[in-house]
């Protein structure tokens, strides 16, 4: 079963910006209640989309530079990247179908 990739400043460019597949990035923190609700959903998506997309998580406390670069002010924030660019985003805990829909749009 595929798991969400731990993304940090060291691997962000390789995992996200240079990916040939769409990438769903979950900006989260350990202390964030809604993040803990979204976490299992993100892991499910990582497993279901294992060969079609990259799914990763960025701990905002450990990676403040990335949070600032992408304007993350509230979490959970889920960004969809395609070709190294942000093509969509969701702020807050949302149903799984909202996230998979945005990922599907990026794959189209």
Residue pairs with C-beta under 8 A, 6 or more apart in sequence:
1 47
2 46
2 47
2 50
2 55
3 43
3 46
3 47
4 26
4 42
4 43
4 46
4 55
4 56
4 57
5 11
5 15
5 46
5 54
5 55
5 56
5 57
6 56
6 57
6 59
7 15
7 16
7 25
7 56
7 57
7 58
7 63
7 66
8 58
8 59
8 62
8 63
8 66
9 63
9 65
9 66
12 58
12 63
12 66
15 23
15 54
15 56
16 23
16 25
16 54
16 56
16 81
16 84
17 81
17 84
18 84
19 54
19 81
19 84
21 52
21 53
21 54
21 107
22 52
22 53
22 54
22 80
22 81
22 82
22 87
22 103
22 106
22 107
23 53
23 54
23 55
23 56
23 80
23 81
23 82
24 42
24 45
24 49
24 53
24 54
24 55
24 56
24 78
24 79
24 80
24 81
24 99
24 102
24 103
25 56
25 57
25 58
25 78
25 79
25 80
25 81
26 35
26 38
26 39
26 42
26 55
26 56
26 57
26 58
26 76
26 77
26 78
27 57
27 58
27 60
27 66
27 67
27 70
27 72
27 75
27 76
27 77
27 78
27 79
28 35
28 38
28 39
28 57
28 58
28 59
28 60
28 75
28 76
29 35
29 59
29 60
29 61
29 75
30 59
30 61
32 75
32 76
34 75
34 76
34 92
34 93
35 75
35 76
35 93
37 93
38 76
38 78
38 93
38 94
39 57
41 96
41 99
42 55
42 57
42 78
42 99
44 96
45 55
45 96
45 99
45 100
45 103
46 55
48 100
49 55
49 100
49 103
52 107
53 103
53 106
53 107
58 66
58 67
60 66
60 67
60 72
60 75
66 72
70 77
70 79
70 86
74 91
74 92
76 91
76 92
76 93
77 89
77 90
77 91
78 89
78 90
78 91
78 94
78 99
78 102
79 86
79 88
79 89
80 86
80 87
80 88
80 89
80 102
80 103
80 105
80 106
81 87
81 106
82 106
87 105
87 106
88 102
88 105
88 106
90 98
90 99
90 102
